[in-house]
Each structure stands twice: as C-alpha cells, then as structure tokens.
Amino acid sequence: METEERKQRNVLVLIALLMGSFLLVAGAIYMLKELAYLYGIDIGATYVIQQLGSNIASSSSIAQLIGEITLLRSGLYESYALSLISLAAASSALILFVRRYDKGQNSQNTYSMLHSAFTVVYVLLIYVIMANLYLYLNALYMYIIYFGIIMSLAADAYMQYGLRQAAFFGHRQRGKTSVTMDPSKPFSNLIALQDIFMNMSGELRVVDKHFSSPALENLHRIAEKSITNFTKLVILTSKEMLDSGFGAAVTDFRKELGENGTGLEVRLMDDKDAVDQHERFMMDEKVAYKIPPFNIINKRSEHITKINFAESDRRFKYLYGRAISLENYFVKKARDSPPVQGA
C-alpha cells in the first residue's frame, strides 16, 4: 500500500505533467498565431510587389518572398498539427490527474503511455519546425515550449518508471501458483494471505457457501492493509450461514469500507447452487484462487492454489446472476413471514 508521502509525491508529478502539457498547448497555439501573422504579411507583400511590377522590385526579391511563403505555409500546417498533438497530450494528462485515485493500474498505464507518445511526437515536430523556421521563431515563447517539454518528459519518465516497477513486483507475486496453510501457524498464514491480497486489485469476488460472521472478520483482518486496492468486495454465500449478527456486521463493514471508497455487496446463492457449489474461490480482475472456508482460512491445512481465471469468471457470473442480495432476502423474508397473532 502506498505511503502518504508517496501519494503526495505522485500528485505533485501529475501536477507537473498537467502544467507541462498546458505550456505545450500555449506554446503551440501562440506559434500558430505568429506563423499565420507572418504568412499573411508575406502574402500581402508578394501581392503588392507583383502589382507594382519590376520597376519596384527585382524578380529575385519576389522569388525570395515566394520561398519564404512556402516555408511559412509548411510551418503553419505543422504548427496546426502541433496544436492538436499538444491538446491530446493535455487531455491524457488531465485524465491521469482526475483518475489518480483509481485502484487498478491499467488505465494509468494506458494514458501515461499515450501522453509519453504525444510528447515525443511533439518534440520531433518542433525539431522539424525549428530546422526550417529558426529565424522566425527566435522568440521568448520558444523558451516556454522548451520548459514545457522538459517538465512533461521528466514527469513522463518518473511515471513510466513507477508504473513499470509496480507491474514488475505485481507480476513476480502473481507468479506464485499456490500458498500452503499450516494449521500450527495461523499468524504466519495470515501474513501470507495479506501478501496475496496486496497483489490483487479492482473488484474482489468471493464464492464461499460457508461465509459467515467469523469469515467476515477474517476478511477484514486479511484485507485491512490492502483495502484501498479494491473498488468493491462481492461475496456469495448461502442462507444457512445467516446467523443473528450477520446482517448488522455486513452493515457496519460496508460503512467502514465506504470511508475508503470501497463498496461491499453480499448475495445469497440459489438453494440448488449452494448445494452444488463445493469449490470455494476468490478472484479479482486478473487472477483466481481456490481457497479454504473463509471462517477458518488461516487455520486449516490446505493449499491456496491459482485456478483458471476464465472458468472462474464464468462460474461466478452464473452464480451471481441467480443469487439474491442480502437486503432483498431480508425484505422478502419479512414479507413472507406470517403476521403475529394477537393474544
């Protein structure tokens, strides 16, 4: 889990990325305006010279002006493309900033790579423009563009390094195919389970027909350090596990999770599915594990083994679609209960 210091540093990097991107936009638009202005002047001057005739200007002067017009016209097109590229880079930087609290890293990787690509294309195009129009662009606003490029490239490099490091460590942990639970070492088992959860993210889904109040307590203990990785916890259990305090425990846990921006949904499997579903598993958006019952997950001698993700995803969706939410079950049960007869 990120420390507060790292989070603050990442926000500063994103702010630098935004500032650099907006400097690139400002520089590109100002360059477009300047070249359009120079292009208009040269067009007007050429027209005047041609109208006045050779007594006023030599043909070599006209040829020079026409050559300048050609260069300015090309630069004008290039600066227009530069403006579009800078706007695309600024948009990707803005999306990165707005979505900075997303749990997963996929979108961050995508938009960071897009911003890096747009910045590199911007630099190459600036080089082409400068090679052809250096005498026209030797102005203060070019230093603004240079500063924006440096800020953007530095922020891009930092983000790419950080994201690649996170992906590397995540891949190394996900490479483990199983973890063994030793009933004589419940505390060590808990630490091993916490390590697994630290490398999961997005929506955590649990299928365990014996998931009860003690299982909820174990889930809280195991996921406590990594809870900010998850957008939502979804639990499928069975009606038989509903003890007197389960509903209240779910309500309290949901409220606590909500303070971290994480949702909680508990659904009860269809009666037939609860009988047929012997295997227990948990999964996020990339990996699935076979698990022991959550109420004794760290006290039972069993392997927590990686299983086929696609099959687990299909099975979960099937069970989820046939299940009923805990809240709807309580409402239905209250509605179907016979009225209390008066004395």
C-alpha positions in Angstrom: 0.0 0.0 0.0 1.3 3.5 -0.9 2.5 5.6 1.9 1.1 9.2 2.3 4.5 10.6 1.2 4.4 8.6 -2.0 0.9 9.6 -2.7 1.7 13.3 -2.3 4.8 12.9 -4.5 2.7 11.2 -7.2 0.2 14.1 -7.1 3.0 16.6 -7.5 4.2 14.6 -10.5 0.8 14.7 -12.0 0.5 18.4 -11.4 3.9 18.9 -13.2 2.6 16.8 -16.0 -0.5 19.0 -16.3 1.5 22.2 -16.2 4.0 21.0 -18.7 1.2 19.8 -21.0 -0.7 23.2 -20.8 2.6 25.0 -21.6 3.0 22.9 -24.7 -0.6 23.8 -25.7 0.0 27.5 -25.1 3.3 27.5 -27.0 1.8 25.6 -29.9 -1.2 27.9 -30.2 1.0 31.0 -29.9 3.3 29.7 -32.6 0.3 29.0 -34.9 -0.8 32.6 -34.4 2.7 34.0 -35.1 3.2 32.0 -38.3 -0.3 32.8 -39.5 0.6 36.5 -39.0 3.9 36.3 -40.8 2.3 34.2 -43.6 -0.3 36.9 -44.1 2.2 39.7 -44.2 4.3 37.8 -46.8 1.3 37.1 -48.9 0.3 40.7 -48.9 3.8 41.9 -49.7 4.1 39.5 -52.6 0.8 40.7 -54.0 1.8 44.4 -53.7 5.2 43.7 -55.4 3.6 41.8 -58.2 1.0 44.5 -58.8 3.6 47.3 -58.9 5.9 45.5 -61.3 9.6 45.0 -61.9 10.3 48.8 -61.6 9.8 48.5 -57.8 11.3 45.1 -57.1 13.5 42.7 -58.9 12.3 39.2 -59.8 14.8 37.8 -57.3 13.1 39.6 -54.4 9.8 38.1 -55.5 11.4 34.7 -55.7 12.8 35.1 -52.2 9.4 36.1 -50.8 7.7 33.2 -52.5 10.3 30.9 -51.0 9.5 32.3 -47.6 5.8 31.9 -48.1 6.3 28.2 -49.0 8.3 27.7 -45.8 5.7 29.6 -43.7 2.8 27.7 -45.3 4.5 24.4 -44.3 5.3 25.7 -40.8 1.7 26.8 -40.5 0.4 23.3 -41.3 3.0 21.8 -38.9 2.1 24.1 -36.1 -1.6 23.3 -36.6 -0.7 19.6 -36.2 1.4 20.6 -33.2 -1.6 22.2 -31.5 -3.7 19.1 -32.0 -1.0 16.9 -30.5 -0.5 19.2 -27.5 -4.2 19.2 -26.9 -4.2 15.3 -27.0 -1.3 15.3 -24.5 -3.0 17.7 -22.2 -6.2 15.6 -22.3 -4.4 12.5 -21.4 -2.6 14.3 -18.5 -5.9 15.7 -17.3 -7.5 12.2 -17.3 -4.5 10.9 -15.4 -4.9 13.6 -12.8 -8.7 13.1 -12.4 -8.4 9.3 -12.2 -5.4 9.4 -9.9 -7.3 7.5 -7.1 -8.3 4.6 -9.4 -7.5 1.3 -7.7 -6.2 -0.5 -10.8 -3.1 0.4 -12.9 -4.4 -0.5 -16.4 -5.9 2.9 -17.2 -2.9 4.7 -15.7 -0.5 2.7 -17.9 -2.6 3.4 -21.0 -2.9 7.2 -20.5 0.7 7.5 -19.3 1.9 5.8 -22.5 -0.3 7.9 -24.6 1.0 11.1 -23.0 4.6 9.9 -23.5 3.9 9.2 -27.2 2.2 12.5 -27.8 5.1 14.4 -26.1 7.8 12.6 -28.2 5.9 13.4 -31.4 5.6 17.0 -30.2 9.4 17.2 -29.7 10.1 15.7 -33.2 7.7 18.1 -34.8 9.2 21.1 -33.0 12.6 20.0 -34.3 11.3 19.9 -37.9 9.7 23.4 -37.5 12.8 24.8 -35.9 15.1 23.4 -38.6 13.1 25.3 -41.3 11.9 28.4 -39.5 14.6 29.1 -36.9 14.9 32.8 -37.9 11.2 33.3 -37.5 10.9 31.6 -34.1 13.7 33.1 -32.1 11.3 34.5 -29.5 10.6 34.3 -25.8 7.7 31.9 -26.3 10.1 29.2 -27.6 11.6 29.1 -24.1 8.1 28.4 -22.7 7.8 25.5 -25.1 11.3 24.2 -24.0 10.3 24.4 -20.4 7.0 22.6 -21.0 8.9 19.8 -22.9 11.4 19.4 -20.0 8.6 19.2 -17.4 6.5 16.8 -19.5 9.4 14.5 -20.3 10.6 14.4 -16.7 7.1 13.7 -15.3 6.6 11.0 -18.0 9.9 9.3 -17.2 9.0 9.3 -13.5 5.5 7.8 -14.1 6.8 5.2 -16.5 9.5 4.1 -14.0 7.0 3.9 -11.2 4.3 2.1 -13.2 6.9 -0.4 -14.6 8.2 -1.1 -11.1 4.7 -1.7 -9.8 3.9 -4.0 -12.7 7.2 -5.9 -12.2 6.6 -6.6 -8.5 2.9 -7.4 -9.1 4.0 -9.9 -11.8 6.5 -11.5 -9.5 4.0 -12.1 -6.8 1.3 -13.3 -9.2 3.8 -15.9 -10.5 3.2 -18.0 -7.3 0.7 -20.7 -8.1 0.0 -21.8 -4.5 0.4 -20.9 -0.8 0.3 -23.6 1.9 -1.6 -23.0 5.1 -0.1 -24.6 8.2 -2.7 -25.0 10.9 0.0 -24.7 13.6 1.0 -21.2 12.3 -2.3 -19.2 12.0 -0.4 -15.9 12.3 2.1 -16.7 9.6 -0.7 -17.9 7.4 -2.4 -14.5 7.9 0.7 -12.7 6.7 0.9 -15.0 3.7 -2.7 -14.2 2.9 -2.1 -10.5 3.3 0.7 -10.7 0.7 -1.7 -12.3 -1.8 -4.3 -9.6 -1.2 -1.6 -6.9 -1.6 -1.2 -8.0 -5.2 -4.9 -8.1 -6.1 -6.9 -5.0 -7.1 -10.2 -3.8 -8.6 -13.2 -5.9 -7.7 -12.6 -8.7 -5.2 -15.1 -11.5 -5.6 -15.5 -14.4 -3.1 -17.6 -17.5 -3.6 -17.9 -19.4 -0.3 -21.2 -21.0 0.7 -20.0 -21.2 4.4 -19.1 -17.5 4.6 -20.5 -16.3 8.0 -19.8 -13.6 10.6 -16.4 -15.1 11.6 -15.5 -15.2 7.8 -16.3 -11.5 7.6 -13.9 -10.8 10.5 -11.2 -12.9 8.8 -11.7 -11.0 5.6 -11.4 -7.7 7.4 -8.1 -8.8 9.1 -6.6 -10.1 5.8 -7.6 -7.2 3.6 -7.0 -4.4 6.1 -3.6 -3.4 4.6 -4.7 -3.6 1.0 -8.3 -2.4 1.2 -7.5 0.7 -0.9 -6.6 -1.6 -3.8 -10.2 -2.6 -4.2 -13.1 -0.7 -5.7 -15.7 -3.3 -4.4 -16.0 -6.6 -2.5 -18.6 -9.0 -3.7 -19.4 -12.1 -1.5 -21.6 -15.0 -2.5 -22.6 -17.1 0.4 -25.7 -19.3 1.4 -28.7 -18.7 3.5 -27.6 -21.3 6.0 -24.8 -19.0 7.2 -27.1 -16.2 8.3 -26.6 -16.0 12.0 -28.3 -13.4 14.1 -25.5 -10.9 13.8 -24.5 -11.3 10.2 -26.7 -8.5 8.7 -25.5 -6.0 11.3 -21.9 -7.0 10.7 -22.3 -6.5 7.0 -23.9 -3.1 7.5 -21.0 -1.9 9.8 -18.3 -3.3 7.5 -19.9 -1.6 4.5 -20.0 1.7 6.3 -16.3 1.3 7.2 -15.3 0.3 3.7 -17.2 3.3 2.3 -14.9 5.7 4.1 -12.1 4.3 1.9 -14.2 4.4 -1.3 -14.7 0.7 -1.4 -18.2 -0.9 -1.9 -19.5 -4.1 -0.4 -22.1 -6.4 -1.8 -23.3 -9.7 -0.2 -25.5 -12.0 -2.2 -27.1 -15.4 -1.2 -26.7 -18.2 -3.7 -29.7 -20.0 -5.1 -30.6 -23.0 -2.9 -29.6 -25.6 -5.6 -26.4 -23.7 -6.4 -25.5 -23.6 -2.7 -25.8 -27.4 -2.6 -23.9 -28.0 -5.9 -21.1 -25.4 -5.4 -18.5 -27.2 -3.3 -15.4 -25.3 -4.5 -14.6 -22.0 -2.9 -12.7 -19.4 -4.7 -11.8 -15.7 -4.8 -10.7 -13.6 -7.7 -10.0 -10.1 -8.8 -10.0 -8.9 -12.4 -6.9 -10.9 -13.4 -6.3 -13.9 -11.2 -8.4 -16.5 -9.3 -7.5 -18.7 -6.3 -9.1 -21.8 -4.8 -9.4 -21.2 -1.1 -10.4 -23.0 2.2 -13.6 -21.7 4.0 -13.0 -18.1 5.0 -14.1 -18.7 8.6 -11.0 -20.9 9.1 -8.9 -19.8 6.1 -5.7 -19.3 8.1 -6.2 -22.3 10.4 -6.8 -25.2 8.0 -4.2 -27.3 6.3 -4.9 -26.6 2.7 -3.3 -25.1 -0.4 -4.5 -21.8 -1.7 -4.0 -22.6 -5.4 -4.2 -20.5 -8.5 -7.0 -21.7 -10.8 -8.2 -21.0 -14.3 -9.4 -17.4 -14.4 -11.8 -17.6 -17.4 -13.6 -20.6 -15.9 -13.8 -19.0 -12.5 -15.2 -15.8 -14.0 -17.9 -17.6 -16.0 -18.9 -19.6 -12.9 -19.0 -16.5 -10.7 -21.2 -14.6 -13.2 -23.6 -17.6 -13.4 -23.9 -17.9 -9.6 -24.1 -14.1 -9.2 -27.0 -13.8 -11.7 -29.0 -16.5 -9.9 -28.3 -15.1 -6.4 -30.3 -12.6 -4.3 -28.9 -9.6 -2.5 -28.8 -9.9 1.3 -31.1 -6.8 1.7 -33.7 -8.2 -0.8 -33.6 -11.5 1.0 -34.4 -9.9 4.4 -37.2 -7.9 2.8 -38.7 -11.0 1.1 -38.4 -12.9 4.3 -40.2 -10.2 6.3 -42.9 -10.0 3.7 -43.5 -13.8 3.6 -43.5 -14.2 7.3 -47.0 -14.8 8.8 -48.3 -11.9 10.9 -48.1 -12.2 14.6 -51.4 -13.2 16.1 -52.7 -11.1 18.9 -53.1 -12.5 22.4 
